[in-house]
Amino acid sequence: MHSVLTGYTVYFNLKYNHVGHVVQGRYGAPLVEGDTYLLRLSRYIHLNPVHTREAEDWDVKQKRQWLRAYRWSSYRGYIDERRKRELVDQGPLLSLVTTDRSQDPHAEYRRYVETGLAGDDEEFVELLKDSPRAIGGREFRKWVDDEYTKLRDAQGSLEDVSFRREAVLRDADGIVRVVAEAFGVEADDMTRTMRGNIARPVAARMLVKHAGLSQRAAGGKLGYKTGSAVSHQLKFLAERLITDAKLGKKVRQIERSISKLG
């Protein structure tokens, strides 16, 4: 998702001669407890277009018409087979709203979501506020928070904690070699400061993303003295990628090479 948002930002800035961030805030991925909470989350997201100040005084009929016509949402594809988009796989969610083959999953999902038009799901909204890391019952949220705390305490810093890892992790030394080659430097030089060369920040980004290393561990491999230094460099790189199309192209080429590593 980070790559998608960065790529779109680069495209948008080049097309409209814009500089800076396009999408506000970082992409979040809280853990969700089971199908029931997943369905409630999907309904909450799809009802966002009618949870606005403009729609505050609308009746249910007006909200329904606006929701079904709203083009900046995947909802229309969930309720109408003819409007589905190739990038969206509706199957997993639609399978949760039917109990037998005689039911139309699109109609059932539409019925499920639009039952929420009459009011706000205040209980679910409160669940979203309770924990930034999990959506579910009290015991589940406590378990996730406890696990997070254990990871944080074991690693000694927030920047070392990560719940998400790539399914296939790549060799860290191989990643460093790929990045070094792409930028025309020796792999041994990647542990030293190279003024004007952005190879180290790119290598740090690749180690976190593709080798599953924490920021601190990636920094240690690249000769950074602290994890915060890595965090600063990653932020600098993200901002640079927004405006530097040539660098963005090189980073994508590096990722393709890394995907071929064992």
Number of C-alpha atoms within 10 A of each C-alpha: 9 11 10 9 16 20 17 15 21 23 16 16 18 15 9 8 9 15 14 12 17 15 11 6 7 9 9 10 11 13 16 17 14 11 13 12 15 17 18 17 17 13 20 17 15 19 21 11 16 19 16 10 8 9 14 10 10 12 11 17 11 13 21 17 10 14 20 17 12 14 11 8 16 17 24 21 19 25 22 14 12 9 12 16 13 8 7 10 12 19 10 9 16 19 14 15 21 16 9 9 7 7 11 13 24 20 15 18 21 19 13 14 19 18 11 15 18 12 9 12 13 9 8 16 12 10 16 16 11 14 16 14 17 22 24 21 14 12 9 15 21 14 13 19 16 12 13 17 14 13 17 16 13 11 14 12 14 16 16 18 20 15 12 9 13 11 8 11 16 20 15 21 12 17 24 26 17 20 28 21 14 15 15 11 15 12 17 11 14 20 15 11 14 12 6 6 12 16 23 27 25 22 26 31 24 24 27 20 18 21 22 21 22 21 27 26 20 24 27 16 18 23 16 19 11 13 20 15 15 26 18 11 19 19 14 13 21 17 15 16 19 25 21 14 16 9 16 20 13 15 20 13 13 21 17 11 15 22 13 8 13 9
